Amino acid sequence: MAPRFILASASPRRRQLLEMLGLDFEVVPAPSEEEPDLSLPIEDAIAGVAEAKARSVKSELPVLAADTVVCTDGRILGKPADEAGAAAMLRALSGARHDVYTGVAVSFGGRMLRACQRTAVYFRELTDEEIRAYIATGEPMDKAGAYGAQGLGALFIDRIDGDFFNVMGLPLCLTGRLLAEAGIEVLREMP
């Protein structure tokens, strides 16, 4: 079957989530990482990054793009640059609440749809030994906030208020609504 839309992301987690829904799409990563405009409210800034990514991929098909950040104490935590950065992020998240924001954008037929989802995540207290052991697995190194809720990082999460899939990098409820508005009905696409 021909792809119905383009996923403008190299994220294996986003690809996996869309495959879980049985959707036909092609992966064309956005050519560059955009930086959020921090003069805007966080939701607008992150949705703006997703929009810029969607606009950067030229296609006749609809283009879906997303960007996820972790925020704590007014700071945005992206992906750690190194193990020391991952440790600092995990220490900042230990025993505290943080928010995960994912901006989602769909460009199609000269139109742009965009929105942002927020999910509150509560970590239990982490020991230095747990942080070192987790970093040694390599899992935190390519993830915003230095953890993966779908992997070993789940061991640190006491609770989540909001969309779990948002914490993985693609809020499926919101994404499904935007795709439907762009003419891609997820439930009707199923065999």
FIKOL-782130 format. One record per residue (C-alpha): residue number from 1; residue in three letters; x, y, z. Coordinates in steps of 0.25 Angstrom, whole numbers. Example, Ala and Ser with C-alpha at 12.3 -4.5 7.8 and 13.67 -1.06 7.14 Angstrom:
# residues 2
<r><resi>1</resi><resn>ALA</resn><x>49</x><y>-18</y><z>31</z></r>
<r><resi>2</resi><resn>SER</resn><x>55</x><y>-4</y><z>29</z></r>
***
This chain:
# residues 191
<r><resi>1</resi><resn>MET</resn><x>0</x><y>0</y><z>0</z></r>
<r><resi>2</resi><resn>ALA</resn><x>5</x><y>14</y><z>-3</z></r>
<r><resi>3</resi><resn>PRO</resn><x>9</x><y>23</y><z>9</z></r>
<r><resi>4</resi><resn>ARG</resn><x>-3</x><y>32</y><z>13</z></r>
<r><resi>5</resi><resn>PHE</resn><x>7</x><y>43</y><z>19</z></r>
<r><resi>6</resi><resn>ILE</resn><x>21</x><y>46</y><z>23</z></r>
<r><resi>7</resi><resn>LEU</resn><x>27</x><y>45</y><z>37</z></r>
<r><resi>8</resi><resn>ALA</resn><x>37</x><y>56</y><z>38</z></r>
<r><resi>9</resi><resn>SER</resn><x>45</x><y>50</y><z>49</z></r>
<r><resi>10</resi><resn>ALA</resn><x>56</x><y>40</y><z>51</z></r>
<r><resi>11</resi><resn>SER</resn><x>51</x><y>36</y><z>64</z></r>
<r><resi>12</resi><resn>PRO</resn><x>49</x><y>21</y><z>65</z></r>
<r><resi>13</resi><resn>ARG</resn><x>39</x><y>22</y><z>76</z></r>
<r><resi>14</resi><resn>ARG</resn><x>30</x><y>31</y><z>68</z></r>
<r><resi>15</resi><resn>ARG</resn><x>31</x><y>21</y><z>56</z></r>
<r><resi>16</resi><resn>GLN</resn><x>28</x><y>10</y><z>65</z></r>
<r><resi>17</resi><resn>LEU</resn><x>16</x><y>17</y><z>71</z></r>
<r><resi>18</resi><resn>LEU</resn><x>10</x><y>20</y><z>57</z></r>
<r><resi>19</resi><resn>GLU</resn><x>13</x><y>5</y><z>53</z></r>
<r><resi>20</resi><resn>MET</resn><x>5</x><y>1</y><z>65</z></r>
<r><resi>21</resi><resn>LEU</resn><x>-7</x><y>8</y><z>59</z></r>
<r><resi>22</resi><resn>GLY</resn><x>-5</x><y>0</y><z>46</z></r>
<r><resi>23</resi><resn>LEU</resn><x>-3</x><y>13</y><z>38</z></r>
<r><resi>24</resi><resn>ASP</resn><x>5</x><y>14</y><z>25</z></r>
<r><resi>25</resi><resn>PHE</resn><x>15</x><y>25</y><z>24</z></r>
<r><resi>26</resi><resn>GLU</resn><x>29</x><y>28</y><z>19</z></r>
<r><resi>27</resi><resn>VAL</resn><x>40</x><y>34</y><z>28</z></r>
<r><resi>28</resi><resn>VAL</resn><x>47</x><y>46</y><z>23</z></r>
<r><resi>29</resi><resn>PRO</resn><x>54</x><y>52</y><z>35</z></r>
<r><resi>30</resi><resn>ALA</resn><x>54</x><y>68</y><z>36</z></r>
<r><resi>31</resi><resn>PRO</resn><x>67</x><y>73</y><z>31</z></r>
<r><resi>32</resi><resn>SER</resn><x>71</x><y>80</y><z>43</z></r>
<r><resi>33</resi><resn>GLU</resn><x>67</x><y>82</y><z>58</z></r>
<r><resi>34</resi><resn>GLU</resn><x>60</x><y>95</y><z>61</z></r>
<r><resi>35</resi><resn>GLU</resn><x>62</x><y>102</y><z>74</z></r>
<r><resi>36</resi><resn>PRO</resn><x>49</x><y>107</y><z>82</z></r>
<r><resi>37</resi><resn>ASP</resn><x>46</x><y>122</y><z>83</z></r>
<r><resi>38</resi><resn>LEU</resn><x>47</x><y>123</y><z>98</z></r>
<r><resi>39</resi><resn>SER</resn><x>41</x><y>137</y><z>97</z></r>
<r><resi>40</resi><resn>LEU</resn><x>27</x><y>130</y><z>95</z></r>
<r><resi>41</resi><resn>PRO</resn><x>19</x><y>121</y><z>105</z></r>
<r><resi>42</resi><resn>ILE</resn><x>25</x><y>107</y><z>105</z></r>
<r><resi>43</resi><resn>GLU</resn><x>13</x><y>101</y><z>98</z></r>
<r><resi>44</resi><resn>ASP</resn><x>14</x><y>111</y><z>86</z></r>
<r><resi>45</resi><resn>ALA</resn><x>29</x><y>110</y><z>85</z></r>
<r><resi>46</resi><resn>ILE</resn><x>29</x><y>94</y><z>84</z></r>
<r><resi>47</resi><resn>ALA</resn><x>18</x><y>94</y><z>74</z></r>
<r><resi>48</resi><resn>GLY</resn><x>26</x><y>104</y><z>66</z></r>
<r><resi>49</resi><resn>VAL</resn><x>37</x><y>95</y><z>66</z></r>
<r><resi>50</resi><resn>ALA</resn><x>28</x><y>84</y><z>61</z></r>
<r><resi>51</resi><resn>GLU</resn><x>22</x><y>93</y><z>50</z></r>
<r><resi>52</resi><resn>ALA</resn><x>36</x><y>97</y><z>45</z></r>
<r><resi>53</resi><resn>LYS</resn><x>40</x><y>82</y><z>44</z></r>
<r><resi>54</resi><resn>ALA</resn><x>27</x><y>80</y><z>36</z></r>
<r><resi>55</resi><resn>ARG</resn><x>30</x><y>91</y><z>27</z></r>
<r><resi>56</resi><resn>SER</resn><x>44</x><y>87</y><z>24</z></r>
<r><resi>57</resi><resn>VAL</resn><x>40</x><y>74</y><z>18</z></r>
<r><resi>58</resi><resn>LYS</resn><x>34</x><y>76</y><z>4</z></r>
<r><resi>59</resi><resn>SER</resn><x>23</x><y>66</y><z>-1</z></r>
<r><resi>60</resi><resn>GLU</resn><x>10</x><y>65</y><z>-8</z></r>
<r><resi>61</resi><resn>LEU</resn><x>6</x><y>56</y><z>4</z></r>
<r><resi>62</resi><resn>PRO</resn><x>2</x><y>61</y><z>18</z></r>
<r><resi>63</resi><resn>VAL</resn><x>15</x><y>63</y><z>27</z></r>
<r><resi>64</resi><resn>LEU</resn><x>14</x><y>60</y><z>41</z></r>
<r><resi>65</resi><resn>ALA</resn><x>25</x><y>65</y><z>51</z></r>
<r><resi>66</resi><resn>ALA</resn><x>27</x><y>66</y><z>66</z></r>
<r><resi>67</resi><resn>ASP</resn><x>37</x><y>71</y><z>76</z></r>
<r><resi>68</resi><resn>THR</resn><x>37</x><y>67</y><z>91</z></r>
<r><resi>69</resi><resn>VAL</resn><x>44</x><y>74</y><z>102</z></r>
<r><resi>70</resi><resn>VAL</resn><x>45</x><y>71</y><z>117</z></r>
<r><resi>71</resi><resn>CYS</resn><x>43</x><y>84</y><z>126</z></r>
<r><resi>72</resi><resn>THR</resn><x>46</x><y>85</y><z>141</z></r>
<r><resi>73</resi><resn>ASP</resn><x>48</x><y>97</y><z>150</z></r>
<r><resi>74</resi><resn>GLY</resn><x>46</x><y>106</y><z>137</z></r>
<r><resi>75</resi><resn>ARG</resn><x>57</x><y>99</y><z>130</z></r>
<r><resi>76</resi><resn>ILE</resn><x>56</x><y>91</y><z>117</z></r>
<r><resi>77</resi><resn>LEU</resn><x>64</x><y>78</y><z>117</z></r>
<r><resi>78</resi><resn>GLY</resn><x>67</x><y>73</y><z>103</z></r>
<r><resi>79</resi><resn>LYS</resn><x>76</x><y>61</y><z>100</z></r>
<r><resi>80</resi><resn>PRO</resn><x>88</x><y>60</y><z>109</z></r>
<r><resi>81</resi><resn>ALA</resn><x>101</x><y>63</y><z>102</z></r>
<r><resi>82</resi><resn>ASP</resn><x>109</x><y>53</y><z>110</z></r>
<r><resi>83</resi><resn>GLU</resn><x>108</x><y>44</y><z>123</z></r>
<r><resi>84</resi><resn>ALA</resn><x>111</x><y>56</y><z>132</z></r>
<r><resi>85</resi><resn>GLY</resn><x>99</x><y>63</y><z>126</z></r>
<r><resi>86</resi><resn>ALA</resn><x>90</x><y>51</y><z>127</z></r>
<r><resi>87</resi><resn>ALA</resn><x>94</x><y>50</y><z>142</z></r>
<r><resi>88</resi><resn>ALA</resn><x>91</x><y>64</y><z>144</z></r>
<r><resi>89</resi><resn>MET</resn><x>77</x><y>63</y><z>138</z></r>
<r><resi>90</resi><resn>LEU</resn><x>73</x><y>51</y><z>145</z></r>
<r><resi>91</resi><resn>ARG</resn><x>78</x><y>57</y><z>158</z></r>
<r><resi>92</resi><resn>ALA</resn><x>69</x><y>69</y><z>155</z></r>
<r><resi>93</resi><resn>LEU</resn><x>57</x><y>60</y><z>152</z></r>
<r><resi>94</resi><resn>SER</resn><x>59</x><y>51</y><z>164</z></r>
<r><resi>95</resi><resn>GLY</resn><x>48</x><y>52</y><z>175</z></r>
<r><resi>96</resi><resn>ALA</resn><x>41</x><y>63</y><z>167</z></r>
<r><resi>97</resi><resn>ARG</resn><x>30</x><y>66</y><z>157</z></r>
<r><resi>98</resi><resn>HIS</resn><x>34</x><y>70</y><z>143</z></r>
<r><resi>99</resi><resn>ASP</resn><x>26</x><y>73</y><z>130</z></r>
<r><resi>100</resi><resn>VAL</resn><x>27</x><y>67</y><z>117</z></r>
<r><resi>101</resi><resn>TYR</resn><x>22</x><y>75</y><z>105</z></r>
<r><resi>102</resi><resn>THR</resn><x>21</x><y>70</y><z>91</z></r>
<r><resi>103</resi><resn>GLY</resn><x>17</x><y>79</y><z>79</z></r>
<r><resi>104</resi><resn>VAL</resn><x>11</x><y>72</y><z>68</z></r>
<r><resi>105</resi><resn>ALA</resn><x>9</x><y>78</y><z>54</z></r>
<r><resi>106</resi><resn>VAL</resn><x>2</x><y>73</y><z>41</z></r>
<r><resi>107</resi><resn>SER</resn><x>4</x><y>81</y><z>28</z></r>
<r><resi>108</resi><resn>PHE</resn><x>-5</x><y>77</y><z>16</z></r>
<r><resi>109</resi><resn>GLY</resn><x>-11</x><y>84</y><z>4</z></r>
<r><resi>110</resi><resn>GLY</resn><x>-5</x><y>98</y><z>8</z></r>
<r><resi>111</resi><resn>ARG</resn><x>-11</x><y>97</y><z>22</z></r>
<r><resi>112</resi><resn>MET</resn><x>-4</x><y>95</y><z>35</z></r>
<r><resi>113</resi><resn>LEU</resn><x>-10</x><y>89</y><z>48</z></r>
<r><resi>114</resi><resn>ARG</resn><x>-2</x><y>89</y><z>61</z></r>
<r><resi>115</resi><resn>ALA</resn><x>-4</x><y>87</y><z>76</z></r>
<r><resi>116</resi><resn>CYS</resn><x>4</x><y>83</y><z>88</z></r>
<r><resi>117</resi><resn>GLN</resn><x>1</x><y>73</y><z>99</z></r>
<r><resi>118</resi><resn>ARG</resn><x>6</x><y>74</y><z>113</z></r>
<r><resi>119</resi><resn>THR</resn><x>8</x><y>62</y><z>122</z></r>
<r><resi>120</resi><resn>ALA</resn><x>12</x><y>63</y><z>137</z></r>
<r><resi>121</resi><resn>VAL</resn><x>22</x><y>52</y><z>141</z></r>
<r><resi>122</resi><resn>TYR</resn><x>26</x><y>49</y><z>156</z></r>
<r><resi>123</resi><resn>PHE</resn><x>39</x><y>42</y><z>158</z></r>
<r><resi>124</resi><resn>ARG</resn><x>43</x><y>35</y><z>171</z></r>
<r><resi>125</resi><resn>GLU</resn><x>56</x><y>38</y><z>179</z></r>
<r><resi>126</resi><resn>LEU</resn><x>68</x><y>33</y><z>171</z></r>
<r><resi>127</resi><resn>THR</resn><x>81</x><y>28</y><z>177</z></r>
<r><resi>128</resi><resn>ASP</resn><x>94</x><y>32</y><z>171</z></r>
<r><resi>129</resi><resn>GLU</resn><x>96</x><y>17</y><z>169</z></r>
<r><resi>130</resi><resn>GLU</resn><x>83</x><y>16</y><z>161</z></r>
<r><resi>131</resi><resn>ILE</resn><x>87</x><y>28</y><z>153</z></r>
<r><resi>132</resi><resn>ARG</resn><x>101</x><y>22</y><z>149</z></r>
<r><resi>133</resi><resn>ALA</resn><x>95</x><y>8</y><z>146</z></r>
<r><resi>134</resi><resn>TYR</resn><x>84</x><y>14</y><z>137</z></r>
<r><resi>135</resi><resn>ILE</resn><x>94</x><y>23</y><z>130</z></r>
<r><resi>136</resi><resn>ALA</resn><x>103</x><y>11</y><z>128</z></r>
<r><resi>137</resi><resn>THR</resn><x>92</x><y>4</y><z>120</z></r>
<r><resi>138</resi><resn>GLY</resn><x>93</x><y>15</y><z>109</z></r>
<r><resi>139</resi><resn>GLU</resn><x>77</x><y>17</y><z>109</z></r>
<r><resi>140</resi><resn>PRO</resn><x>77</x><y>31</y><z>114</z></r>
<r><resi>141</resi><resn>MET</resn><x>87</x><y>37</y><z>104</z></r>
<r><resi>142</resi><resn>ASP</resn><x>77</x><y>40</y><z>92</z></r>
<r><resi>143</resi><resn>LYS</resn><x>65</x><y>44</y><z>100</z></r>
<r><resi>144</resi><resn>ALA</resn><x>60</x><y>57</y><z>105</z></r>
<r><resi>145</resi><resn>GLY</resn><x>61</x><y>58</y><z>120</z></r>
<r><resi>146</resi><resn>ALA</resn><x>71</x><y>46</y><z>119</z></r>
<r><resi>147</resi><resn>TYR</resn><x>61</x><y>35</y><z>121</z></r>
<r><resi>148</resi><resn>GLY</resn><x>51</x><y>26</y><z>114</z></r>
<r><resi>149</resi><resn>ALA</resn><x>38</x><y>23</y><z>120</z></r>
<r><resi>150</resi><resn>GLN</resn><x>36</x><y>11</y><z>111</z></r>
<r><resi>151</resi><resn>GLY</resn><x>49</x><y>5</y><z>115</z></r>
<r><resi>152</resi><resn>LEU</resn><x>57</x><y>4</y><z>128</z></r>
<r><resi>153</resi><resn>GLY</resn><x>54</x><y>19</y><z>131</z></r>
<r><resi>154</resi><resn>ALA</resn><x>40</x><y>13</y><z>135</z></r>
<r><resi>155</resi><resn>LEU</resn><x>46</x><y>8</y><z>148</z></r>
<r><resi>156</resi><resn>PHE</resn><x>47</x><y>23</y><z>152</z></r>
<r><resi>157</resi><resn>ILE</resn><x>33</x><y>28</y><z>149</z></r>
<r><resi>158</resi><resn>ASP</resn><x>24</x><y>28</y><z>161</z></r>
<r><resi>159</resi><resn>ARG</resn><x>12</x><y>33</y><z>153</z></r>
<r><resi>160</resi><resn>ILE</resn><x>8</x><y>40</y><z>141</z></r>
<r><resi>161</resi><resn>ASP</resn><x>-4</x><y>50</y><z>139</z></r>
<r><resi>162</resi><resn>GLY</resn><x>-7</x><y>51</y><z>125</z></r>
<r><resi>163</resi><resn>ASP</resn><x>-4</x><y>44</y><z>112</z></r>
<r><resi>164</resi><resn>PHE</resn><x>7</x><y>33</y><z>114</z></r>
<r><resi>165</resi><resn>PHE</resn><x>10</x><y>33</y><z>99</z></r>
<r><resi>166</resi><resn>ASN</resn><x>13</x><y>48</y><z>100</z></r>
<r><resi>167</resi><resn>VAL</resn><x>24</x><y>44</y><z>109</z></r>
<r><resi>168</resi><resn>MET</resn><x>29</x><y>34</y><z>99</z></r>
<r><resi>169</resi><resn>GLY</resn><x>29</x><y>45</y><z>88</z></r>
<r><resi>170</resi><resn>LEU</resn><x>16</x><y>45</y><z>81</z></r>
<r><resi>171</resi><resn>PRO</resn><x>3</x><y>48</y><z>88</z></r>
<r><resi>172</resi><resn>LEU</resn><x>-6</x><y>38</y><z>80</z></r>
<r><resi>173</resi><resn>CYS</resn><x>-20</x><y>44</y><z>84</z></r>
<r><resi>174</resi><resn>LEU</resn><x>-15</x><y>58</y><z>79</z></r>
<r><resi>175</resi><resn>THR</resn><x>-8</x><y>52</y><z>67</z></r>
<r><resi>176</resi><resn>GLY</resn><x>-20</x><y>44</y><z>63</z></r>
<r><resi>177</resi><resn>ARG</resn><x>-29</x><y>56</y><z>63</z></r>
<r><resi>178</resi><resn>LEU</resn><x>-19</x><y>65</y><z>55</z></r>
<r><resi>179</resi><resn>LEU</resn><x>-18</x><y>54</y><z>45</z></r>
<r><resi>180</resi><resn>ALA</resn><x>-33</x><y>52</y><z>44</z></r>
<r><resi>181</resi><resn>GLU</resn><x>-34</x><y>67</y><z>41</z></r>
<r><resi>182</resi><resn>ALA</resn><x>-24</x><y>66</y><z>30</z></r>
<r><resi>183</resi><resn>GLY</resn><x>-32</x><y>55</y><z>24</z></r>
<r><resi>184</resi><resn>ILE</resn><x>-25</x><y>42</y><z>30</z></r>
<r><resi>185</resi><resn>GLU</resn><x>-35</x><y>35</y><z>38</z></r>
<r><resi>186</resi><resn>VAL</resn><x>-27</x><y>25</y><z>46</z></r>
<r><resi>187</resi><resn>LEU</resn><x>-38</x><y>16</y><z>49</z></r>
<r><resi>188</resi><resn>ARG</resn><x>-43</x><y>15</y><z>35</z></r>
<r><resi>189</resi><resn>GLU</resn><x>-29</x><y>12</y><z>30</z></r>
<r><resi>190</resi><resn>MET</resn><x>-29</x><y>-1</y><z>38</z></r>
<r><resi>191</resi><resn>PRO</resn><x>-30</x><y>-14</y><z>29</z></r>
***
